[in-house]
C-alpha cells in the first residue's frame, strides 16, 4: 500500500470518528451533554493543614440541589472530586457535574457551567489529526516547503485571534485589581510537595496559602500563585492584597508582577505571530 493509501485510511478512520462525534453532539447524546451541571454554593471553608499537599485544594463543604428530584446534597471536595479548588469563600458559586440520576458521582469545578457542554473535544481533535496528515502528505509528495505553509497558516490565524483577546483580558485584569485600595492579608499555611525527576533527584515546591477579607466583608482563602520571597518560611507573613471586587479569586500581593506578566504575554504573542508569518512567507518563497 502506497502513501496515498495510508493517507486515505488515516483520513477515513479519523473522519469517521469526527462524523460520529458531531452527529452524537447534534443528537444531544454525548457524555458531556448527558451529564447534569448545576450551580452549587460553598457553605464552609476549612483552613488547609500546614505542610499538606497543594494537590488537595482548599477544603470546602458545598451544597447543591438535584434538579430532577429536588433533593438537597451537602458534599466535600476530598478524594479527588474534580478540579482543585484554589480560592474559596463562603457563598461562592461553584459548578457541580455528575451523571444523570447519580448525584453521588459528583465532581466540582470553578469554570463556566456552559463550557464544554457539547462534547466536541474528540471530534475536533480528529479533524486536527486529519489536517496534520494532509500537511505531512503534501510535504512528502509535493515539496517540503508545504510543511512550513501548513504549519504557518493556522499558527498565524490563531495568533491573530489570540493576541487582541489576550491584551483585552490583561487590561481588564489590571483595571479590576487597581479599581479600589488594597486590603491586608496574611499567609496562614505553606503547602509542601516533593517530586522525583527522571534522574532520581528530588524537587520540593512550596505553595503559600493566604487569607484576606475584602472591603465587602468576604473572607477569602486562596493559594498564592505569585512568587513570594522565601515561600517555605512565609507562614505568618503579612501581605498587601489587590483583588477584583467582582471576583476575589483574582488577586495579587504584587502589582508589579502583573505588569511584568503583561509585557511577557505581549512579547511571547508577538514572537509566536511572527514565527507563523515567517513560516508562511518562507514556505511560499521556496515553492
PLY file of the C-alpha trace (Angstrom):
ply
format ascii 1.0
element vertex 287
property float x
property float y
property float z
element edge 286
property int vertex1
property int vertex2
end_header
0.00 0.00 0.00
1.40 3.36 -1.01
1.49 6.62 0.86
-1.82 7.72 -0.66
-3.46 4.52 0.56
-2.26 5.05 4.12
-3.40 8.66 3.95
-6.85 7.55 2.78
-7.13 5.03 5.62
-5.99 7.62 8.17
-8.46 10.23 6.92
-11.28 7.69 6.70
-10.69 6.44 10.26
-10.48 9.83 11.89
-13.12 11.27 9.59
-15.48 8.59 10.88
-14.57 9.48 14.46
-15.26 13.16 13.76
-18.52 12.46 11.92
-19.85 10.17 14.66
-18.86 12.73 17.30
-20.61 15.60 15.53
-23.74 13.52 14.92
-23.83 12.48 18.57
-23.44 16.12 19.59
-26.29 17.20 17.31
-28.42 14.42 18.79
-27.52 15.57 22.30
-26.23 12.18 23.44
-22.54 12.84 24.18
-21.28 12.15 27.68
-20.84 15.88 28.29
-24.43 16.58 27.21
-25.88 13.76 29.31
-24.09 14.95 32.42
-26.01 17.14 34.85
-24.43 20.50 35.64
-25.79 22.62 38.44
-24.58 25.60 40.44
-23.59 24.75 43.99
-22.67 27.01 46.87
-19.72 26.86 49.24
-21.16 26.63 52.75
-17.94 26.23 54.70
-14.23 26.79 54.11
-11.64 24.92 56.12
-8.09 26.07 56.60
-5.53 23.86 54.81
-3.21 21.94 57.09
0.36 23.24 57.29
2.67 21.04 55.20
-0.12 19.22 53.35
-0.14 18.83 49.56
-1.26 21.56 47.19
-2.98 18.90 45.08
-5.72 18.58 47.71
-7.11 22.07 47.11
-8.78 24.31 49.68
-11.06 22.05 51.81
-14.69 23.14 51.36
-18.23 21.99 52.04
-20.61 22.53 49.11
-24.38 22.29 48.87
-26.39 21.76 45.66
-29.81 20.62 44.55
-30.52 17.80 42.11
-32.97 19.34 39.60
-34.66 16.01 38.77
-35.53 15.03 42.35
-35.34 18.38 44.12
-33.17 16.73 46.79
-30.51 18.82 48.52
-26.98 17.44 48.89
-24.07 18.59 51.04
-20.69 17.34 49.86
-16.96 17.94 50.22
-14.08 18.12 47.73
-11.99 15.32 49.25
-10.98 12.13 47.40
-10.17 13.79 44.07
-13.61 15.26 43.41
-12.98 17.21 40.22
-10.90 20.35 39.94
-8.53 21.51 42.64
-10.17 24.49 44.34
-7.52 27.17 44.74
-9.69 30.02 46.04
-12.73 29.70 48.29
-15.07 31.76 50.39
-18.46 31.17 51.97
-21.18 31.84 49.43
-19.01 31.37 46.35
-20.88 29.72 43.47
-19.20 26.56 42.28
-20.12 24.16 39.50
-21.17 20.58 40.22
-21.16 17.91 37.50
-22.44 14.33 37.80
-24.10 11.52 35.86
-27.82 11.87 35.43
-29.59 10.23 38.34
-26.32 9.67 40.22
-25.52 12.81 42.22
-23.15 10.82 44.44
-20.71 10.71 41.48
-20.32 14.50 41.66
-17.27 16.47 40.57
-16.69 20.10 41.49
-15.33 22.76 39.15
-14.89 26.53 39.22
-15.21 27.24 35.50
-18.14 28.22 33.31
-21.15 25.93 33.70
-21.76 26.05 29.95
-18.18 25.40 28.80
-17.61 22.05 27.11
-21.26 21.04 27.23
-21.41 19.96 23.58
-18.76 17.25 23.85
-16.85 18.28 20.72
-13.33 17.78 22.08
-12.60 14.42 20.42
-14.28 15.22 17.08
-12.31 18.45 16.81
-9.10 16.61 17.69
-9.86 14.02 14.99
-10.16 16.82 12.40
-6.85 18.22 13.61
-5.18 14.84 13.03
-6.62 14.73 9.51
-5.19 18.19 8.82
-1.77 17.12 10.15
-1.81 14.07 7.86
-2.66 16.21 4.83
0.18 18.61 5.62
2.65 15.74 6.02
1.46 14.19 2.75
1.84 17.50 0.91
5.34 17.95 2.32
6.43 14.44 1.24
4.61 14.12 -2.07
4.94 17.69 -3.32
7.77 19.52 -1.56
8.83 20.18 2.00
8.00 23.95 1.93
4.35 22.90 2.09
5.04 21.79 5.66
6.01 25.38 6.51
2.84 26.72 4.91
0.67 24.06 6.53
2.15 24.93 9.92
2.30 28.67 9.45
-1.24 29.40 8.23
-3.19 28.03 11.25
-0.48 29.24 13.63
-0.76 32.77 12.25
-4.56 32.75 12.32
-4.59 31.55 15.93
-2.12 34.31 16.84
-4.25 36.98 15.14
-7.27 35.69 17.07
-5.47 35.27 20.40
-3.41 38.43 20.77
-6.22 41.06 20.85
-8.30 38.93 23.22
-5.32 38.35 25.49
-4.46 42.06 25.55
-8.05 42.99 26.46
-8.17 40.32 29.18
-4.92 41.50 30.75
-6.06 45.13 30.62
-9.37 44.24 32.30
-7.50 42.25 34.95
-5.19 45.15 35.84
-8.08 47.63 35.83
-10.02 45.39 38.22
-7.05 44.91 40.57
-6.48 48.66 40.81
-10.14 49.72 40.99
-10.01 50.22 44.76
-7.46 50.36 47.60
-5.83 47.07 48.67
-6.61 45.17 51.88
-4.32 43.43 54.38
-3.74 39.70 54.06
-1.73 37.02 55.79
-0.06 33.73 54.89
-1.87 31.14 57.01
-0.17 27.95 55.76
2.52 26.69 53.42
1.82 23.52 51.43
4.72 21.25 50.55
5.11 18.78 47.69
8.13 16.65 46.82
8.64 15.07 43.41
11.37 12.98 41.80
12.78 13.64 38.34
13.92 11.07 35.76
17.48 11.10 37.13
16.40 10.33 40.69
16.79 13.85 42.01
14.15 15.34 44.28
12.43 18.68 43.92
10.40 20.33 46.67
7.82 23.02 45.97
6.15 25.29 48.49
2.74 26.89 47.96
1.69 29.66 50.36
-1.99 29.91 51.30
-3.24 33.43 52.04
-6.33 34.71 53.79
-7.80 38.19 53.41
-11.10 39.92 53.90
-12.48 42.08 51.13
-13.98 45.50 51.70
-17.36 43.86 51.11
-16.77 41.60 54.13
-15.94 38.36 52.26
-13.19 36.26 53.84
-11.13 34.58 51.12
-8.76 31.64 51.49
-6.60 31.01 48.43
-3.38 29.66 47.02
-0.93 32.43 46.26
0.29 31.89 42.70
2.69 34.83 42.81
6.27 34.08 43.79
6.71 35.23 47.36
10.24 35.63 48.70
11.27 32.56 50.73
7.89 30.81 50.42
8.95 27.90 52.66
9.17 30.23 55.67
6.38 32.63 54.72
3.76 31.36 57.17
2.53 34.25 59.29
3.80 36.89 56.87
1.61 39.95 56.38
0.78 40.97 52.81
-0.99 43.72 50.92
-3.64 42.23 48.66
-5.05 43.80 45.49
-8.19 41.99 44.31
-11.06 42.11 41.84
-14.23 43.22 43.70
-16.37 41.13 41.33
-14.23 38.00 41.67
-11.91 37.83 44.72
-10.31 34.69 43.26
-8.42 37.19 41.08
-5.89 38.82 43.40
-2.20 39.59 43.78
0.14 40.77 46.53
2.44 42.25 43.87
1.01 44.58 41.23
4.42 44.89 39.60
4.29 41.20 38.73
1.06 41.80 36.82
2.79 44.39 34.66
5.71 42.03 34.06
3.27 39.27 33.10
1.51 41.65 30.69
4.78 42.56 28.95
5.85 38.92 28.79
2.49 37.87 27.33
2.65 40.55 24.65
6.25 39.63 23.80
5.51 35.89 23.54
2.38 36.54 21.47
4.27 38.80 19.07
7.11 36.30 18.66
4.63 33.47 18.05
2.77 35.52 15.43
5.99 36.46 13.65
7.02 32.80 13.67
3.82 31.83 11.87
4.09 34.64 9.32
7.75 33.80 8.67
6.92 30.13 8.10
4.26 31.05 5.52
6.47 33.56 3.71
9.50 31.27 3.60
7.41 28.30 2.51
5.75 30.28 -0.29
9.09 31.67 -1.45
10.65 28.21 -1.68
7.87 26.63 -3.70
0 1
1 2
2 3
3 4
4 5
5 6
6 7
7 8
8 9
9 10
10 11
11 12
12 13
13 14
14 15
15 16
16 17
17 18
18 19
19 20
20 21
21 22
22 23
23 24
24 25
25 26
26 27
27 28
28 29
29 30
30 31
31 32
32 33
33 34
34 35
35 36
36 37
37 38
38 39
39 40
40 41
41 42
42 43
43 44
44 45
45 46
46 47
47 48
48 49
49 50
50 51
51 52
52 53
53 54
54 55
55 56
56 57
57 58
58 59
59 60
60 61
61 62
62 63
63 64
64 65
65 66
66 67
67 68
68 69
69 70
70 71
71 72
72 73
73 74
74 75
75 76
76 77
77 78
78 79
79 80
80 81
81 82
82 83
83 84
84 85
85 86
86 87
87 88
88 89
89 90
90 91
91 92
92 93
93 94
94 95
95 96
96 97
97 98
98 99
99 100
100 101
101 102
102 103
103 104
104 105
105 106
106 107
107 108
108 109
109 110
110 111
111 112
112 113
113 114
114 115
115 116
116 117
117 118
118 119
119 120
120 121
121 122
122 123
123 124
124 125
125 126
126 127
127 128
128 129
129 130
130 131
131 132
132 133
133 134
134 135
135 136
136 137
137 138
138 139
139 140
140 141
141 142
142 143
143 144
144 145
145 146
146 147
147 148
148 149
149 150
150 151
151 152
152 153
153 154
154 155
155 156
156 157
157 158
158 159
159 160
160 161
161 162
162 163
163 164
164 165
165 166
166 167
167 168
168 169
169 170
170 171
171 172
172 173
173 174
174 175
175 176
176 177
177 178
178 179
179 180
180 181
181 182
182 183
183 184
184 185
185 186
186 187
187 188
188 189
189 190
190 191
191 192
192 193
193 194
194 195
195 196
196 197
197 198
198 199
199 200
200 201
201 202
202 203
203 204
204 205
205 206
206 207
207 208
208 209
209 210
210 211
211 212
212 213
213 214
214 215
215 216
216 217
217 218
218 219
219 220
220 221
221 222
222 223
223 224
224 225
225 226
226 227
227 228
228 229
229 230
230 231
231 232
232 233
233 234
234 235
235 236
236 237
237 238
238 239
239 240
240 241
241 242
242 243
243 244
244 245
245 246
246 247
247 248
248 249
249 250
250 251
251 252
252 253
253 254
254 255
255 256
256 257
257 258
258 259
259 260
260 261
261 262
262 263
263 264
264 265
265 266
266 267
267 268
268 269
269 270
270 271
271 272
272 273
273 274
274 275
275 276
276 277
277 278
278 279
279 280
280 281
281 282
282 283
283 284
284 285
285 286
